[in-house]
């Protein structure tokens, strides 16, 4: 089936359901449906009509790539302008999921037993420390459970067939959960171990992992595109499958080895490093296991909701204690070439067995060198208009002067509130010197909380601040504003950034009414005419209520950026504004929902950040 085809009242089955979308299956094809406040249940059947279209998430490259995530699940198409009607469903998967949704609304039970994430404090708390993977049914939990079972139920060989019965039960459990990747990987390991025990075959760790990879590809053909595949591959390459030493020195060395092996991958995917991540894992994992084990034992009992609420709150508060000593360092995007160099050097170092301290010292020096090379690739001085739809977020970075300034941190409708924060993490920024908020409209400040949460922000300048000039490590900022205007747009703080080589003019959402007041101000006129404005951020997303011909003639920029796009009933920029820019021979660049236009202030070149 191809884009443009029409589904006419066909029967589909839900295979995945979240709060914001539904994945359905028709014949052997999967479709994505965007549903706000979705309450449909996995296994449920529907009659659906609608047009098939390609999936286009229209997200920035530095945001979570939802489109790529769907592709790894073999979901390439969506149904748009659809009509969906539930029909009577009696299959076992639907009845099972209907029961657990109705019966169990606790985060611990949903996550630990049914592998579902409910939005809430549990997920957010673990995410804040970068350890959300501990909530997965991981190898650690399975290992501890296996130890418990082998020391009790499976202590005697006569219980060997009980293991087989439990294996069948586990497979049925996986079937009900639609074979989630992480749990499936762990249970495949259990099956292989039990098979080896039954047949009295010694299966090496590397052989077991290879078999697991093959089985996972069979269950999910695009598994090799998943991050789990990369971690498994690295494990196969670097960990010695023959050495099973369990003394404390060997365990500590293996912990250090695991840190050196997995941290680069974590940085590559998240662009940041929680320095005490491994330490937190050691202290939190046993507690998570206790919660998992208690949940596993008692989730099915009636009237235990109060107990699980208490258990969840204890877990959240315990984990939250570690946030007081958490140190998070934004490393930034690492190129695959540098990652390859890192692992090549690490592999050579691990193969050489002598002079441990010297090897660690050399390795640390080489790692610092790689981080230095990574920073070297960044431009010296840039200003980026972040793609935020009909909002405004402007980022200025001067690598030489170690200065980062944000001019507004807003996002338009249809965009998340993390765009500026995500791009700053991508660049490896940790400290922000100033954030200037032009005026009190949400599309110019609704990302500020995320900025304050993830970065050390030294100064936030709101439009109420009466100071008009700043010297930031040799950079001069002059600001101008009107006061007590009826239209909040006309209260916008105008900003002129003077770097010594370039001059940037930022207009906020000033309307033509406000523009005229500044045009009539002789002091303002005199200053503007004494400067050569290289770049102007056009006011109010290019609306026809801003950017009069007289105003554009006065500012007279070499280039212009416009943060705007067509979205719902908002059509930015307006053709009248574009005509004004053309008539004044000003080149302009529009974000248009896809572009992150960037000015290199050293070379005066403009490029799309991709």
C-alpha positions as CSV (number, residue, x, y, z in Angstrom):
1,X,0.0,0.0,0.0
2,X,1.3,3.5,-0.8
3,X,0.7,7.1,0.2
4,X,-2.6,8.4,-1.1
5,X,-4.4,5.1,-1.0
6,X,-7.7,5.1,0.9
7,X,-8.7,2.6,3.6
8,X,-12.4,2.1,3.4
9,X,-13.8,0.7,6.6
10,X,-11.2,-2.0,7.0
11,X,-10.6,-4.1,10.1
12,X,-7.4,-3.4,12.0
13,X,-5.9,-4.5,15.4
14,X,-4.2,-2.3,17.9
15,X,-0.6,-3.6,18.6
16,X,0.7,-0.6,20.7
17,X,-1.2,2.1,22.5
18,X,0.2,5.2,24.3
19,X,-1.4,8.4,25.6
20,X,-0.7,10.2,22.3
21,X,-0.7,7.6,19.5
22,X,-2.0,4.2,18.4
23,X,-0.2,1.6,16.2
24,X,-2.6,-0.7,14.3
25,X,-2.0,-3.7,12.0
26,X,-3.8,-4.3,8.8
27,X,-2.8,-7.6,7.0
28,X,1.0,-7.4,7.4
29,X,1.3,-3.6,7.4
30,X,1.6,-1.3,10.5
31,X,0.1,2.2,10.6
32,X,0.6,5.1,13.0
33,X,-2.4,7.1,14.2
34,X,-2.0,10.4,16.1
35,X,-4.6,10.4,18.9
36,X,-4.6,12.9,21.7
37,X,-5.6,11.4,25.1
38,X,-5.7,7.9,23.5
39,X,-7.5,5.3,25.7
40,X,-7.6,2.4,23.3
41,X,-6.2,-1.0,24.4
42,X,-3.7,-3.3,22.8
43,X,-5.4,-6.2,21.0
44,X,-8.6,-4.2,20.4
45,X,-10.1,-4.4,16.9
46,X,-11.5,-1.4,14.9
47,X,-13.0,-0.5,11.6
48,X,-11.1,2.4,10.2
49,X,-11.4,4.7,7.2
50,X,-8.8,7.2,6.2
51,X,-6.0,8.2,3.8
52,X,-2.6,6.6,4.0
53,X,0.3,9.0,4.2
54,X,4.1,8.9,4.9
55,X,5.3,9.6,8.4
56,X,6.9,13.0,8.6
57,X,7.7,14.1,12.2
58,X,9.1,17.5,11.1
59,X,11.4,17.5,14.1
60,X,14.9,19.1,14.5
61,X,17.8,16.8,14.1
62,X,18.8,17.4,17.7
63,X,15.4,16.4,19.0
64,X,14.3,12.8,19.7
65,X,13.8,11.3,16.2
66,X,10.4,9.8,16.6
67,X,10.2,9.1,12.9
68,X,13.3,7.0,13.0
69,X,12.0,5.2,16.2
70,X,8.9,4.2,14.3
71,X,11.0,3.0,11.3
72,X,12.9,0.7,13.6
73,X,9.6,-0.8,14.6
74,X,8.8,-1.3,10.8
75,X,6.2,1.4,10.9
76,X,6.5,3.7,7.8
77,X,3.0,5.0,7.2
78,X,0.2,6.8,9.0
79,X,-3.5,7.1,8.6
80,X,-4.7,10.7,8.3
81,X,-8.2,12.2,8.3
82,X,-9.4,9.0,9.7
83,X,-12.6,7.7,11.2
84,X,-12.2,4.9,13.8
85,X,-14.9,2.7,15.4
86,X,-14.3,0.0,18.0
87,X,-15.8,-3.3,17.3
88,X,-16.5,-6.3,19.6
89,X,-13.2,-8.0,20.5
90,X,-12.7,-11.2,22.4
91,X,-9.1,-12.3,21.7
92,X,-6.9,-13.2,24.7
93,X,-4.5,-10.3,24.3
94,X,-7.3,-7.7,24.4
95,X,-9.0,-9.3,27.3
96,X,-5.7,-9.5,29.2
97,X,-4.8,-5.9,28.6
98,X,-8.3,-4.7,29.3
99,X,-8.2,-6.4,32.7
100,X,-4.8,-5.0,33.7
101,X,-5.7,-1.4,32.5
102,X,-8.9,-1.6,34.6
103,X,-7.5,-3.4,37.6
104,X,-4.0,-1.9,38.0
105,X,-3.2,1.8,37.8
106,X,0.0,1.8,39.7
107,X,3.3,2.8,38.1
108,X,5.3,0.0,39.7
109,X,2.9,-2.8,38.7
110,X,2.5,-1.4,35.2
111,X,6.2,-1.0,34.6
112,X,7.6,-4.1,36.4
113,X,5.0,-6.6,35.6
114,X,3.4,-5.4,32.3
115,X,6.3,-3.3,30.9
116,X,4.1,-0.2,30.5
117,X,5.2,3.3,31.3
118,X,2.6,5.4,33.0
119,X,3.3,9.2,33.0
120,X,4.3,10.2,36.5
121,X,7.0,10.9,39.1
122,X,8.6,7.5,38.9
123,X,9.8,7.8,35.3
124,X,10.7,11.5,35.7
125,X,12.8,10.9,38.8
126,X,14.9,8.2,37.2
127,X,15.2,10.2,34.0
128,X,16.6,13.2,35.8
129,X,19.6,11.1,36.9
130,X,20.0,9.4,33.6
131,X,19.2,5.9,35.0
132,X,15.8,5.2,33.6
133,X,17.2,1.9,32.2
134,X,17.2,0.6,35.8
135,X,13.4,0.4,35.6
136,X,13.6,-2.1,32.8
137,X,13.4,-5.8,33.6
138,X,17.2,-6.1,33.1
139,X,19.8,-8.7,33.5
140,X,20.5,-7.7,37.1
141,X,16.9,-8.4,38.1
142,X,16.8,-11.7,36.2
143,X,20.2,-12.7,37.7
144,X,19.0,-12.1,41.3
145,X,15.7,-13.9,40.6
146,X,17.6,-16.9,39.1
147,X,19.9,-17.1,42.1
148,X,16.8,-17.1,44.4
149,X,15.0,-19.8,42.3
150,X,18.1,-22.0,41.9
151,X,18.8,-21.9,45.7
152,X,15.2,-22.8,46.5
153,X,12.8,-24.4,43.9
154,X,15.5,-25.7,41.6
155,X,17.9,-26.9,44.2
156,X,17.4,-30.5,43.3
157,X,17.7,-32.0,39.9
158,X,14.2,-33.6,40.2
159,X,12.8,-30.2,39.6
160,X,14.3,-30.0,36.1
161,X,11.0,-30.3,34.4
162,X,9.5,-27.6,36.6
163,X,12.0,-25.3,34.9
164,X,10.6,-26.3,31.5
165,X,7.0,-25.6,32.7
166,X,8.1,-22.1,33.9
167,X,9.9,-21.5,30.5
168,X,6.6,-22.2,28.8
169,X,4.8,-19.9,31.2
170,X,7.4,-17.1,30.5
171,X,7.0,-17.5,26.7
172,X,3.2,-17.1,27.1
173,X,3.9,-14.0,29.3
174,X,6.0,-12.6,26.4
175,X,3.2,-13.4,24.0
176,X,0.7,-11.4,26.0
177,X,3.1,-8.4,26.2
178,X,3.7,-8.6,22.4
179,X,7.4,-9.5,22.9
180,X,8.9,-6.2,24.2
181,X,12.5,-6.1,23.2
182,X,14.3,-5.7,26.5
183,X,12.3,-8.4,28.4
184,X,12.5,-10.7,25.3
185,X,16.3,-10.4,25.3
186,X,16.6,-11.3,28.9
187,X,14.2,-14.3,28.7
188,X,16.0,-15.6,25.6
189,X,19.1,-15.8,27.8
190,X,17.2,-17.8,30.4
191,X,15.9,-20.2,27.7
192,X,19.4,-20.8,26.4
193,X,20.8,-21.4,29.9
194,X,18.1,-23.9,30.7
195,X,18.6,-25.7,27.3
196,X,22.3,-26.0,28.0
197,X,21.5,-27.3,31.5
198,X,19.0,-29.9,30.2
199,X,21.3,-31.1,27.4
200,X,24.4,-30.8,29.6
201,X,26.1,-28.5,27.1
202,X,28.4,-25.7,28.2
203,X,27.4,-22.6,26.2
204,X,29.9,-19.7,26.3
205,X,28.8,-16.2,26.9
206,X,29.8,-15.1,23.4
207,X,27.9,-18.0,21.9
208,X,24.8,-17.2,24.0
209,X,24.9,-13.5,23.0
210,X,25.2,-14.4,19.3
211,X,22.2,-16.7,19.6
212,X,20.2,-14.0,21.4
213,X,21.0,-11.5,18.6
214,X,19.8,-14.0,15.9
215,X,16.6,-14.8,17.8
216,X,15.9,-11.0,18.4
217,X,16.3,-10.3,14.7
218,X,13.9,-13.2,14.0
219,X,11.3,-11.7,16.5
220,X,12.0,-8.1,15.4
221,X,13.7,-7.9,11.9
222,X,14.9,-4.3,12.4
223,X,16.5,-5.0,15.8
224,X,20.0,-4.2,14.4
225,X,18.8,-0.5,14.1
226,X,18.0,-0.5,17.9
227,X,20.5,0.9,20.4
228,X,20.3,-2.4,22.3
229,X,22.0,-4.1,19.4
230,X,24.9,-1.6,19.6
231,X,25.4,-2.3,23.3
232,X,25.3,-6.0,22.8
233,X,27.8,-5.8,20.0
234,X,30.2,-3.7,22.1
235,X,29.8,-6.3,24.9
236,X,30.7,-9.1,22.6
237,X,33.9,-7.3,21.5
238,X,35.2,-6.1,24.8
239,X,34.2,-8.5,27.6
240,X,36.1,-11.7,28.2
241,X,33.6,-14.5,28.2
242,X,36.1,-17.0,29.6
243,X,37.0,-15.3,32.8
244,X,34.5,-15.9,35.6
245,X,36.6,-14.8,38.5
246,X,34.4,-13.4,41.3
247,X,36.9,-11.8,43.8
248,X,36.4,-8.2,44.7
249,X,39.4,-6.9,42.8
250,X,38.2,-8.6,39.6
251,X,34.7,-7.1,40.1
252,X,36.1,-3.6,40.6
253,X,38.3,-3.9,37.5
254,X,35.3,-5.1,35.5
255,X,33.2,-2.2,36.8
256,X,35.9,0.3,35.7
257,X,36.1,-1.6,32.3
258,X,32.3,-1.3,31.9
259,X,32.5,2.4,32.6
260,X,35.1,2.9,30.0
261,X,33.2,0.8,27.5
262,X,29.6,2.1,27.9
263,X,30.0,5.8,28.8
264,X,31.0,6.8,25.2
265,X,27.8,5.2,23.9
266,X,25.7,6.9,26.5
267,X,27.4,10.3,25.6
268,X,26.9,9.5,21.9
269,X,23.2,9.0,22.3
270,X,22.4,11.5,25.1
271,X,25.2,14.1,24.6
272,X,25.7,14.2,28.3
273,X,27.4,12.3,31.1
274,X,26.1,11.8,34.7
275,X,29.5,11.5,36.4
276,X,28.3,9.3,39.3
277,X,26.1,7.2,37.1
278,X,27.8,3.9,37.9
279,X,28.0,4.8,41.6
280,X,24.2,5.5,41.6
281,X,23.6,2.2,39.8
282,X,25.4,0.2,42.5
283,X,23.4,1.9,45.3
284,X,20.0,2.1,43.6
285,X,19.9,-1.3,41.7
286,X,19.4,-3.4,44.9
287,X,16.6,-1.2,46.0
288,X,14.9,-1.4,42.6
289,X,15.2,-5.1,42.7
290,X,13.5,-5.3,46.1
291,X,10.7,-3.2,44.8
292,X,10.5,-5.4,41.7
293,X,10.5,-8.6,43.7
294,X,7.8,-7.4,46.1
295,X,5.8,-6.2,43.1
296,X,6.3,-9.6,41.4
297,X,5.1,-11.5,44.5
298,X,2.1,-9.4,45.5
299,X,0.8,-7.5,42.5
300,X,-2.1,-10.0,42.0
301,X,-3.5,-9.7,45.6
302,X,-6.7,-7.7,46.1
303,X,-6.7,-4.4,48.0
304,X,-2.9,-3.8,47.8
305,X,-3.1,-0.4,46.0
306,X,-2.1,1.5,49.2
307,X,0.9,-0.7,49.7
308,X,2.2,-0.1,46.2
309,X,1.6,3.7,46.4
310,X,3.7,3.6,49.6
311,X,6.4,1.5,47.9
312,X,6.5,3.8,44.9
313,X,6.9,6.9,47.0
314,X,9.7,5.3,49.1
315,X,11.5,4.4,45.8
316,X,11.0,7.9,44.4
317,X,12.2,9.6,47.6
318,X,15.2,7.3,47.9
319,X,16.3,8.0,44.3
320,X,15.6,11.7,44.7
321,X,18.3,11.9,47.4
322,X,21.0,11.2,44.8
323,X,19.9,14.3,42.8
324,X,21.7,16.4,45.5
325,X,25.1,15.0,44.6
326,X,24.4,14.4,40.9
327,X,26.9,16.1,38.5
328,X,25.8,16.2,34.9
329,X,28.3,17.3,32.2
330,X,27.0,18.1,28.7
331,X,29.7,16.7,26.5
332,X,28.0,17.4,23.2
333,X,27.7,15.5,20.0
334,X,30.6,13.1,19.3
335,X,31.4,12.3,15.7
336,X,31.3,8.5,14.9
337,X,35.0,8.8,13.7
338,X,36.1,10.0,17.2
339,X,34.0,7.2,18.8
340,X,35.8,4.7,16.5
341,X,39.2,6.1,17.5
342,X,38.3,5.8,21.1
343,X,37.3,2.2,20.9
344,X,40.3,1.3,18.7
345,X,42.6,2.8,21.3
346,X,40.7,1.1,24.2
347,X,40.8,-2.3,22.5
348,X,44.6,-2.1,22.0
349,X,45.0,-1.0,25.6
350,X,43.0,-3.8,27.0
351,X,44.9,-6.4,25.0
352,X,48.2,-5.3,26.6
353,X,48.2,-6.7,30.1
354,X,51.2,-5.0,31.8
355,X,51.6,-1.6,33.6
356,X,47.9,-1.1,34.6
357,X,48.4,2.4,36.1
358,X,50.4,3.6,33.1
359,X,47.7,2.2,30.7
360,X,45.0,4.0,32.6
361,X,47.0,7.3,32.6
362,X,47.6,7.0,28.8
363,X,43.9,6.2,28.2
364,X,42.7,9.2,30.2
365,X,45.1,11.5,28.3
366,X,43.9,10.1,25.0
367,X,40.2,10.6,26.1
368,X,40.9,14.2,27.0
369,X,42.6,14.7,23.6
370,X,39.5,13.3,21.8
371,X,37.2,15.7,23.8
372,X,39.5,18.5,22.8
373,X,39.3,17.5,19.1
374,X,35.5,17.4,19.4
375,X,35.4,21.0,20.7
376,X,37.8,22.0,17.9
377,X,35.1,21.2,15.3
378,X,32.7,23.8,16.7
379,X,32.6,27.2,14.8
380,X,34.3,30.0,16.7
381,X,31.3,32.4,16.9
382,X,27.8,31.7,15.7
383,X,24.2,32.9,16.0
384,X,21.4,30.4,15.4
385,X,17.7,30.9,14.9
386,X,16.3,27.7,16.3
387,X,13.5,26.1,14.4
388,X,10.6,26.5,16.8
389,X,7.7,27.2,14.5
390,X,5.9,30.4,15.3
391,X,8.0,31.1,18.4
392,X,11.4,32.5,18.9
393,X,14.6,31.1,20.3
394,X,17.9,32.7,19.3
395,X,21.3,31.3,20.5
396,X,24.6,33.1,20.4
397,X,27.8,31.2,21.2
398,X,31.3,32.6,21.3
399,X,33.8,29.8,21.8
400,X,36.8,32.0,22.2
401,X,35.3,34.3,24.8
402,X,33.4,31.4,26.5
403,X,30.1,33.3,26.2
404,X,26.6,31.9,25.6
405,X,23.6,34.1,25.3
406,X,20.0,33.3,24.6
407,X,17.6,35.8,23.1
408,X,14.1,34.4,24.0
409,X,13.5,30.7,24.6
410,X,10.0,30.3,23.1
411,X,8.4,27.5,21.1
412,X,5.3,27.8,18.8
413,X,2.3,25.5,18.7
414,X,3.1,22.0,17.7
415,X,6.7,22.2,19.0
416,X,8.0,20.8,22.3
417,X,9.5,23.1,24.9
418,X,13.0,21.5,24.8
419,X,14.3,22.8,21.4
420,X,16.8,25.3,22.7
421,X,17.9,23.0,25.5
422,X,18.4,20.1,23.1
423,X,20.5,22.1,20.7
424,X,22.7,23.5,23.6
425,X,23.3,19.9,24.8
426,X,24.2,18.9,21.3
427,X,26.9,21.6,21.3
428,X,28.1,20.6,24.8
429,X,27.1,23.8,26.5
430,X,26.8,23.7,30.3
431,X,26.8,27.4,31.4
432,X,24.6,30.2,30.0
433,X,25.7,33.7,30.7
434,X,22.5,35.6,29.9
435,X,18.9,34.8,28.9
436,X,17.0,37.8,27.6
437,X,13.2,37.6,27.4
438,X,11.9,40.2,25.0
439,X,8.3,40.4,26.3
440,X,5.7,38.4,28.2
441,X,4.2,36.2,25.5
442,X,4.5,32.5,25.9
443,X,6.0,31.8,22.5
444,X,9.0,33.8,23.6
445,X,9.6,32.2,27.0
446,X,7.9,28.8,27.4
447,X,11.2,26.9,27.2
448,X,12.8,28.7,30.1
449,X,12.0,26.1,32.8
450,X,13.8,23.4,30.8
451,X,16.8,25.7,30.4
452,X,17.0,26.4,34.1
453,X,16.6,22.7,34.8
454,X,19.5,21.5,32.6
455,X,22.0,24.4,32.6
456,X,23.7,26.8,35.0
457,X,22.0,30.0,34.0
458,X,23.9,33.0,35.5
459,X,21.4,35.8,34.6
460,X,17.8,36.0,33.3
461,X,16.9,39.5,32.0
462,X,13.1,39.9,31.7
463,X,11.6,42.9,29.9
464,X,10.8,44.5,33.3
465,X,14.5,44.9,34.0
466,X,15.4,48.6,33.7
467,X,19.1,48.2,32.8
468,X,19.8,49.1,29.2
469,X,23.4,48.2,28.5
470,X,25.7,45.2,29.2
471,X,29.3,44.5,28.7
472,X,29.7,40.7,28.6
473,X,33.4,39.8,28.3
474,X,34.0,42.5,25.7
475,X,30.6,42.0,23.9
476,X,28.4,45.1,24.1
477,X,24.6,44.8,24.3
478,X,22.4,47.8,24.0
479,X,18.7,47.5,24.6
480,X,15.7,49.8,24.0
481,X,12.1,49.4,25.1
482,X,8.8,51.3,25.3
483,X,6.8,51.2,28.5
484,X,3.2,50.8,29.5
485,X,2.0,50.0,25.9
486,X,-1.5,48.5,25.6
487,X,-0.2,45.9,23.1
488,X,2.3,43.6,24.9
489,X,4.1,43.2,21.6
490,X,5.1,46.9,21.8
491,X,6.6,46.3,25.2
492,X,9.3,44.1,23.5
493,X,12.9,44.8,24.4
494,X,14.9,45.6,21.3
495,X,18.5,44.3,21.4
496,X,21.6,45.3,19.5
497,X,24.5,42.9,20.0
498,X,27.8,44.4,19.0
499,X,30.6,41.8,18.8
500,X,33.3,44.0,17.4
501,X,33.1,42.5,14.0
502,X,29.4,42.1,13.6
503,X,26.2,43.8,14.7
504,X,22.9,41.9,15.3
505,X,19.5,43.6,15.7
506,X,16.7,41.6,17.4
507,X,13.2,43.1,17.2
508,X,11.0,40.9,19.5
509,X,7.4,41.3,18.4
510,X,7.4,45.1,18.0
511,X,4.5,46.3,15.9
512,X,4.5,49.1,13.4
513,X,3.0,51.4,16.1
514,X,6.0,50.8,18.3
515,X,8.4,51.0,15.3
516,X,7.2,54.5,14.5
517,X,7.9,55.7,18.0
518,X,11.5,54.6,17.7
519,X,11.8,56.0,14.2
520,X,10.8,59.4,15.7
521,X,13.5,59.0,18.4
522,X,16.5,61.0,17.2
523,X,19.0,59.3,19.6
524,X,17.9,55.9,18.4
525,X,18.1,57.0,14.8
526,X,21.6,58.4,15.4
527,X,22.9,55.1,17.0
528,X,21.4,52.9,14.2
529,X,22.8,55.0,11.4
530,X,26.3,54.8,13.1
531,X,26.2,51.0,12.9
532,X,26.2,48.6,10.0
533,X,23.7,45.9,10.9
534,X,24.7,42.6,9.6
535,X,21.7,40.6,10.7
536,X,18.2,41.5,11.7
537,X,15.8,39.1,13.4
538,X,12.5,40.3,11.8
539,X,9.8,41.2,14.3
540,X,6.7,39.2,15.1
541,X,7.6,36.2,12.9
542,X,7.2,38.3,9.8
543,X,3.7,39.4,10.5
544,X,2.1,42.2,8.4
545,X,1.6,44.1,11.7
546,X,5.4,44.6,11.9
547,X,8.3,45.6,9.7
548,X,7.1,48.8,8.0
549,X,9.1,50.0,5.0
550,X,10.4,53.0,7.0
551,X,11.6,50.7,9.8
552,X,13.4,48.3,7.5
553,X,15.0,51.3,5.7
554,X,16.2,52.6,9.1
555,X,17.7,49.3,10.3
556,X,19.0,48.5,6.8
557,X,20.4,45.0,7.6
558,X,22.6,43.0,5.3
559,X,20.7,39.8,6.1
560,X,17.4,39.0,7.8
561,X,16.1,35.9,9.7
562,X,12.4,35.2,10.1
563,X,11.2,32.7,12.7
564,X,7.8,31.6,11.3
565,X,5.8,29.0,9.5
566,X,2.4,28.1,8.2
567,X,0.6,26.3,11.1
568,X,-3.2,26.0,11.6
569,X,-4.6,29.6,11.3
570,X,-1.2,31.3,11.6
571,X,0.4,32.1,8.2
572,X,3.9,33.5,8.8
573,X,5.7,35.3,7.3
574,X,3.2,37.5,5.5
575,X,3.8,38.2,1.8
576,X,3.7,42.0,2.6
577,X,6.7,41.7,4.9
578,X,8.6,39.6,2.3
579,X,7.8,42.2,-0.4
580,X,9.2,44.9,1.9
581,X,12.5,43.1,2.3
582,X,12.8,42.4,-1.4
583,X,12.1,46.1,-2.3
584,X,15.0,47.0,0.1
585,X,17.3,44.4,-1.4
586,X,17.6,42.4,1.8
587,X,18.3,38.7,1.7
588,X,16.2,36.7,4.1
589,X,16.0,33.2,5.5
590,X,12.8,31.7,7.0
591,X,12.7,28.8,9.4
592,X,9.6,27.3,7.8
593,X,9.3,24.4,10.2
594,X,12.5,22.7,9.1
595,X,15.5,25.1,9.1
596,X,17.9,26.2,11.8
597,X,19.5,29.1,10.0
598,X,22.9,30.0,11.4
599,X,25.2,32.9,10.9
600,X,28.9,32.3,11.3
601,X,30.0,35.8,12.5
602,X,33.6,35.2,11.6
603,X,33.1,34.4,7.9
604,X,29.7,36.2,7.5
605,X,28.4,33.0,5.9
606,X,24.9,31.5,6.5
607,X,24.1,27.8,6.7
608,X,21.3,25.5,7.8
609,X,22.4,23.6,10.9
610,X,21.7,19.9,10.1
